[in-house]
Amino acid sequence: MTPSLRLAQQPEADALLSRSPLAALVGMLLDQQVPMEWAFSGPHTIARRLGDDDLDAHRIAACEPEAFAGLLAAKPAVHRYPGAMAKRVQQLCQYLVEHYDGDAQAVWRDAASGAELLKRLHELPGFGRQKAQIFLALLGKQLGVTPEGWREAAGPYGEEGAHRSAADITGPESLAKVRAHKQELKRAAKQTPAGRRGRAAGNG
């Protein structure tokens, strides 16, 4: 049975995320400096603007860069920084074509352990360690990808019952809990000496 992700909070966009491993990866890539729902609705917007029902790594990798950036920048823009993110999406797809024949699911299909899977995700363009751990947690918690040691490899994002990231969102209620957790982290950061210095400098 196809898993049902609810990260975009839009039925058609979530349906694409649920059936397309590449769409899920691209959504995770876009999930920075914009609301999560905006990021994860991006793959559906890209597919629609390409005239497809799905995303194809080979096609995106082969797009003329300026044209692809224009596709992401068209209103409503796919991201706050459409030019930079268009480049990252193409780099991700080019990497998948080179290393996995364009098959996004191959990144995790035969991973023997959580540590190996984390390494593979971390090697993807645009996936720092934290993003790789969050996506690993999403794979384990919602997509049934559970190689040995996956929770440990995902770090705090793999904890059962947590509400830390996209990996824990299954609907509006859990989205609100994750958002509240992130806001609490921001408040805590502002209370640190470094945070107070930064605010003072900004007010100067």
C-alpha positions in Angstrom: 0.0 0.0 0.0 1.3 3.5 -0.9 2.2 5.5 2.2 0.2 8.7 2.8 2.4 11.7 3.5 0.8 14.9 4.7 3.7 17.3 4.6 2.4 19.8 2.1 -1.1 19.8 3.6 -2.5 19.9 0.0 -4.0 16.6 -1.3 -2.5 16.6 -4.8 1.0 17.7 -3.6 0.9 15.2 -0.8 -0.2 12.4 -3.2 2.9 13.1 -5.3 5.2 13.1 -2.2 3.6 9.7 -1.2 4.2 8.0 -4.5 7.4 9.6 -5.8 10.7 9.1 -3.9 12.2 11.9 -6.0 9.5 14.3 -5.0 10.0 13.5 -1.3 13.8 14.2 -1.7 13.2 17.4 -3.6 10.7 18.5 -0.9 13.2 17.8 1.8 15.8 19.8 -0.2 13.5 22.8 -0.5 12.7 22.7 3.2 14.8 25.6 4.4 14.1 29.3 5.0 10.4 28.8 4.0 7.4 27.3 5.7 7.4 23.5 5.5 4.1 23.3 3.6 5.5 25.7 1.0 8.7 23.6 0.6 6.9 20.3 0.3 4.3 21.6 -2.2 7.2 22.6 -4.5 7.7 19.2 -6.2 4.1 19.2 -7.3 4.4 22.8 -8.6 7.6 21.8 -10.5 6.0 18.7 -12.0 2.9 20.7 -13.1 5.0 23.4 -14.7 7.0 20.7 -16.6 3.7 19.3 -17.9 4.2 16.0 -16.0 2.3 14.1 -13.3 5.6 13.1 -11.7 9.2 14.2 -11.4 11.9 12.7 -13.6 15.5 13.0 -12.5 16.8 12.6 -16.0 14.6 15.3 -17.4 15.3 17.8 -14.6 19.1 17.1 -14.8 19.0 17.9 -18.5 17.1 21.1 -18.3 18.7 24.3 -19.5 19.6 25.9 -16.1 18.3 29.4 -16.9 15.0 28.0 -18.1 14.6 25.7 -15.1 15.4 28.7 -12.7 12.7 30.6 -14.5 10.2 27.8 -14.0 10.8 27.9 -10.3 10.7 31.7 -10.2 7.3 32.0 -12.0 4.6 33.3 -9.6 3.8 31.8 -7.2 7.5 31.1 -6.8 8.5 27.6 -5.6 10.8 29.0 -3.0 11.9 32.3 -1.5 15.2 31.9 -3.4 14.1 30.2 -6.6 17.3 30.7 -8.5 19.5 29.2 -5.9 17.1 26.3 -5.2 16.7 25.6 -8.9 20.5 25.0 -9.1 20.4 22.7 -6.0 17.4 20.7 -7.4 19.3 20.2 -10.7 22.5 19.3 -8.8 20.6 16.7 -6.8 19.0 15.2 -9.9 22.3 15.2 -11.8 23.9 13.3 -8.8 21.0 10.8 -8.8 21.5 10.2 -12.6 25.2 9.7 -12.2 25.2 7.5 -9.1 21.7 5.8 -9.1 20.6 5.9 -12.8 18.0 8.5 -11.8 16.3 6.2 -9.3 15.8 8.1 -6.1 14.5 5.1 -4.2 17.8 3.3 -4.9 19.4 5.6 -2.4 17.8 3.6 0.4 16.4 0.5 -1.2 19.4 -1.8 -0.3 21.0 0.2 2.5 22.3 -2.5 5.0 22.2 -0.3 8.0 21.1 3.1 9.3 24.7 4.3 9.3 25.1 3.4 5.6 21.8 5.1 4.7 22.8 8.2 6.6 26.1 8.3 4.7 24.3 7.9 1.4 21.8 10.7 2.2 24.6 13.0 3.5 26.4 12.5 0.2 23.4 14.0 -1.8 24.0 17.6 -2.9 22.2 20.0 -0.6 21.9 17.4 2.2 23.8 18.4 5.3 24.0 16.1 8.3 20.8 17.5 9.9 18.8 17.3 6.7 20.0 13.8 6.1 19.0 12.7 9.6 15.6 14.3 9.3 15.0 12.5 6.0 16.3 9.3 7.4 13.8 9.7 10.3 11.0 10.4 7.7 11.9 7.2 5.8 11.8 5.1 9.0 8.7 6.6 10.7 6.5 7.0 7.7 7.8 5.2 4.6 8.7 1.8 6.1 12.4 2.1 5.5 13.9 0.6 8.7 17.4 -0.8 8.2 19.1 -1.9 11.5 20.1 1.1 13.6 18.0 3.7 11.7 16.8 5.4 14.8 20.3 5.8 16.2 21.6 7.1 12.9 18.7 9.6 12.7 19.8 11.0 16.1 17.1 12.9 18.0 14.9 13.0 14.9 14.5 9.2 15.2 13.1 9.3 18.7 9.6 7.7 19.0 6.9 10.2 19.9 9.0 13.2 19.1 7.7 16.3 17.4 10.9 17.8 16.1 10.8 17.8 12.3 9.0 16.9 9.1 9.5 13.3 10.0 6.9 13.6 12.7 4.1 15.4 10.8 1.1 13.3 9.9 -1.5 16.1 9.9 -2.4 19.6 11.2 -2.2 18.7 14.9 1.3 17.2 14.6 2.4 20.1 12.3 1.3 22.6 15.1 3.4 20.6 17.6 6.5 20.6 15.4 6.1 24.3 14.7 5.8 25.0 18.5 8.9 23.0 19.1 10.9 25.0 16.5 9.6 28.3 18.0 10.7 27.2 21.4 14.2 26.4 20.0 14.3 29.9 18.5 13.3 31.5 21.8 15.9 29.5 23.7 18.6 30.5 21.2 17.8 34.2 21.8 18.4 33.8 25.5 22.0 32.6 25.0 24.8 35.1 25.3 25.5 34.8 21.6 21.9 35.4 20.8 21.7 38.5 23.0 24.9 39.8 21.4 23.4 39.3 18.0 20.3 41.2 18.9 22.3 44.0 20.4 24.4 44.3 17.3 21.3 44.3 15.1 19.8 47.1 17.2 22.9 49.2 17.0 
